[in-house]
């Protein structure tokens, strides 16, 4: 949707003959005017609401306008997760080399780093994954290559041990 493209469409008559051939245009209509909105975004200071309102009035996408303006901007304000997660930072076009980084409310920094690089799963999710992977292995075992079967068995083994650890912790914590 970001890139507009022109294609040809044909319509056919009742007997299947080609009746009309015309050019059609596809793509997101909000991509027009993104460059001018981006230039306006770096000409003066805007907050998110102002940029959104200006984008609506121009029929342009404020998200892509601000992303396109990043290389020319002198000050860029981003949340921790964009700043600290390399692939997200790269996707946004943020370069930290040779730039000054100011971290506001640094007391939240450790929690943010932990949340960026972690995930929470429940015991129920583990048991479901164990059950489904075991059934999958049993049903299609003959079709797997040796290495894929090894990886699947390793995954089932790890999940099974996680379930045992959680089970022991759950029993001990409920005793007290």
C-alpha positions as CSV (number, residue, x, y, z in Angstrom):
1,X,0.0,0.0,0.0
2,X,2.9,2.4,0.6
3,X,4.1,2.3,-3.0
4,X,1.8,3.3,-5.7
5,X,1.8,1.3,-8.9
6,X,0.0,1.5,-12.1
7,X,-1.4,-1.5,-13.8
8,X,-3.7,-2.2,-16.6
9,X,-7.2,-3.7,-16.1
10,X,-9.4,-5.2,-18.7
11,X,-13.1,-5.6,-18.7
12,X,-14.8,-8.3,-20.8
13,X,-18.1,-8.3,-22.5
14,X,-20.7,-11.0,-22.4
15,X,-19.0,-13.2,-25.0
16,X,-15.6,-12.9,-23.2
17,X,-14.1,-10.4,-25.7
18,X,-11.9,-7.5,-24.4
19,X,-14.1,-4.4,-24.2
20,X,-12.0,-1.8,-22.5
21,X,-8.4,-1.4,-21.3
22,X,-7.6,1.4,-18.8
23,X,-4.9,2.3,-16.4
24,X,-5.6,1.9,-12.7
25,X,-3.7,3.2,-9.8
26,X,-3.2,1.4,-6.5
27,X,-1.6,2.4,-3.2
28,X,-2.4,4.2,0.0
29,X,-4.0,7.6,-0.6
30,X,-2.5,8.9,2.6
31,X,1.0,8.7,1.1
32,X,0.5,11.8,-1.0
33,X,1.9,14.9,0.6
34,X,4.1,12.9,3.0
35,X,7.3,14.8,1.9
36,X,5.7,18.2,2.4
37,X,4.3,17.2,5.8
38,X,7.7,15.9,6.8
39,X,9.3,19.2,5.8
40,X,6.8,21.0,7.8
41,X,7.4,18.7,10.8
42,X,11.1,19.7,11.0
43,X,10.5,23.4,10.2
44,X,9.0,23.9,13.7
45,X,8.4,22.0,16.8
46,X,5.2,19.8,16.8
47,X,3.8,17.3,19.3
48,X,2.0,14.2,18.1
49,X,-1.5,15.6,18.2
50,X,-0.5,18.7,16.1
51,X,1.3,16.5,13.5
52,X,-1.8,14.2,13.4
53,X,-4.2,17.1,12.9
54,X,-2.0,18.6,10.2
55,X,-1.7,15.2,8.5
56,X,-5.5,14.9,8.5
57,X,-6.0,18.3,7.0
58,X,-3.5,17.6,4.2
59,X,-4.6,14.0,3.7
60,X,-1.1,12.8,4.5
61,X,0.2,10.1,6.9
62,X,1.9,11.7,9.9
63,X,3.6,8.5,10.8
64,X,5.5,8.2,7.5
65,X,6.0,11.9,7.3
66,X,7.8,11.9,10.7
67,X,9.8,8.8,9.8
68,X,11.0,10.4,6.6
69,X,12.0,13.6,8.5
70,X,14.2,11.8,11.0
71,X,17.5,12.0,9.0
72,X,17.1,15.8,8.7
73,X,15.9,16.4,12.3
74,X,18.2,17.9,14.9
75,X,16.1,16.6,17.9
76,X,14.2,13.3,17.8
77,X,12.1,12.2,20.8
78,X,11.4,8.5,20.9
79,X,10.2,6.0,23.6
80,X,12.7,3.7,25.3
81,X,11.6,0.7,23.3
82,X,12.6,2.3,20.0
83,X,15.8,3.6,21.3
84,X,17.0,0.4,23.0
85,X,15.8,-2.2,20.5
86,X,18.3,-2.3,17.6
87,X,16.0,-3.7,14.8
88,X,13.2,-1.3,15.7
89,X,15.7,1.6,15.8
90,X,17.1,0.5,12.4
91,X,13.6,0.3,10.9
92,X,12.9,3.8,12.1
93,X,16.2,5.1,10.6
94,X,17.7,6.2,13.9
95,X,21.5,6.4,14.0
96,X,23.1,6.7,17.5
97,X,26.7,7.0,16.3
98,X,28.0,10.5,16.7
99,X,24.7,11.7,18.4
100,X,23.9,12.8,21.9
101,X,21.3,10.6,23.6
102,X,19.5,12.0,26.6
103,X,17.5,9.6,28.6
104,X,14.6,11.1,30.6
105,X,13.4,9.2,33.7
106,X,16.3,6.8,33.7
107,X,14.9,5.1,36.7
108,X,12.6,3.3,34.3
109,X,15.4,2.2,32.1
110,X,16.1,-1.3,33.6
111,X,12.4,-2.3,33.6
112,X,12.1,-1.2,30.0
113,X,15.2,-3.3,29.0
114,X,13.8,-6.3,30.8
115,X,10.4,-5.9,29.1
116,X,11.9,-5.5,25.6
117,X,13.9,-8.7,25.8
118,X,11.6,-10.9,27.7
119,X,8.2,-12.6,27.4
120,X,5.8,-14.1,29.8
121,X,4.2,-17.5,29.3
122,X,1.8,-19.3,31.6
123,X,1.9,-22.9,32.7
124,X,-1.2,-23.6,30.7
125,X,0.5,-22.3,27.5
126,X,3.5,-24.5,28.2
127,X,1.2,-27.6,28.7
128,X,-0.7,-26.8,25.5
129,X,2.6,-26.4,23.6
130,X,3.9,-29.6,25.0
131,X,0.8,-31.5,24.1
132,X,0.4,-30.1,20.6
133,X,4.1,-30.6,19.7
134,X,4.0,-34.2,21.1
135,X,0.9,-35.0,19.0
136,X,2.5,-33.3,15.9
137,X,5.7,-35.4,16.4
138,X,3.8,-38.6,16.8
139,X,1.6,-38.0,13.8
140,X,4.3,-36.9,11.3
141,X,7.4,-38.5,12.7
142,X,8.1,-40.6,9.6
143,X,8.1,-37.4,7.4
144,X,10.7,-35.5,9.4
145,X,14.4,-35.4,8.4
146,X,16.7,-36.5,11.2
147,X,17.8,-33.0,12.1
148,X,14.2,-31.7,12.2
149,X,13.1,-34.6,14.4
150,X,16.1,-33.9,16.7
151,X,15.1,-30.2,17.0
152,X,11.5,-31.1,17.7
153,X,12.4,-33.6,20.4
154,X,14.8,-31.1,22.0
155,X,12.0,-28.5,22.1
156,X,9.6,-31.0,23.6
157,X,12.2,-32.0,26.2
158,X,12.9,-28.3,27.2
159,X,9.2,-27.6,27.5
160,X,8.6,-30.8,29.5
161,X,11.4,-29.8,32.0
162,X,9.9,-26.2,32.3
163,X,6.6,-27.8,33.2
164,X,8.3,-29.9,35.8
165,X,10.1,-26.9,37.3
166,X,6.9,-24.8,37.4
167,X,5.0,-27.8,38.9
168,X,7.6,-28.2,41.7
169,X,7.5,-24.4,42.4
170,X,3.7,-24.4,42.4
171,X,3.5,-27.3,44.9
172,X,6.1,-25.7,47.2
173,X,4.5,-22.2,47.1
174,X,1.1,-23.6,47.9
175,X,2.4,-25.6,50.9
176,X,3.4,-22.5,52.7
